[in-house]
Amino acid sequence: MPKDDYEKCQDFANPDWREVHKHNEDAGVTLMYGGSRSSDEVGHGNEKKKKKKPLPFQCVVLKEKEEVQNPFSGEKVMLEPDAVAVYDSIKGAEYLADPNNGDDPRWETVRKGIAWFQKYYPKEYMILLD
């Protein structure tokens, strides 16, 4: 089994910068990962590595972020395109679902969308859907 050693480094001239050196003793290879404090940022400089978020159901995802406002509190948040698509689907399903029939399939869209928001966008969920 290969033995990997990790060394974390900090550039004190730029405290937001972190590097991780991974050395595989068996292969004789050292890899360097750099980025900011965010675990989402790795690679060269501050290029972001975006994690793929599987959508909870089929919906149309556009390319631009959008500002969305909670109709009750008036609070606004910027949503990524995938979150806009899911949010719009949730609101549409809420509007179209039969309020007297809990088995209406549109309620399943609402439930799946809310669970997805709670997992991938918890802050935005609390502002828009809680």
Secondary structure in CASP SS format (residue, H / E / C, confidence):
PFRMAT SS
TARGET T0000
AUTHOR 0000-0000-0000
METHOD secondary structure of the structure
MODEL  1
M C 1.00
P C 1.00
K C 1.00
D E 1.00
D E 1.00
Y E 1.00
E E 1.00
K E 1.00
C E 1.00
Q E 1.00
D C 1.00
F C 1.00
A C 1.00
N C 1.00
P C 1.00
D C 1.00
W C 1.00
R E 1.00
E E 1.00
V E 1.00
H E 1.00
K E 1.00
H E 1.00
N E 1.00
E C 1.00
D C 1.00
A C 1.00
G C 1.00
V E 1.00
T E 1.00
L E 1.00
M E 1.00
Y E 1.00
G E 1.00
G E 1.00
S C 1.00
R C 1.00
S C 1.00
S C 1.00
D C 1.00
E E 1.00
V C 1.00
G C 1.00
H C 1.00
G C 1.00
N C 1.00
E C 1.00
K E 1.00
K C 1.00
K C 1.00
K C 1.00
K C 1.00
K C 1.00
P C 1.00
L C 1.00
P C 1.00
F C 1.00
Q C 1.00
C C 1.00
V C 1.00
V C 1.00
L C 1.00
K C 1.00
E C 1.00
K C 1.00
E E 1.00
E E 1.00
V E 1.00
Q E 1.00
N C 1.00
P C 1.00
F C 1.00
S C 1.00
G C 1.00
E C 1.00
K E 1.00
V E 1.00
M E 1.00
L E 1.00
E C 1.00
P H 1.00
D H 1.00
A H 1.00
V H 1.00
A H 1.00
V H 1.00
Y H 1.00
D H 1.00
S H 1.00
I H 1.00
K H 1.00
G H 1.00
A H 1.00
E H 1.00
Y H 1.00
L H 1.00
A C 1.00
D C 1.00
P C 1.00
N C 1.00
N C 1.00
G C 1.00
D C 1.00
D C 1.00
P H 1.00
R H 1.00
W H 1.00
E H 1.00
T H 1.00
V H 1.00
R H 1.00
K H 1.00
G H 1.00
I H 1.00
A H 1.00
W H 1.00
F H 1.00
Q H 1.00
K H 1.00
Y H 1.00
Y C 1.00
P H 1.00
K H 1.00
E H 1.00
Y H 1.00
M H 1.00
I H 1.00
L H 1.00
L C 1.00
D C 1.00
END
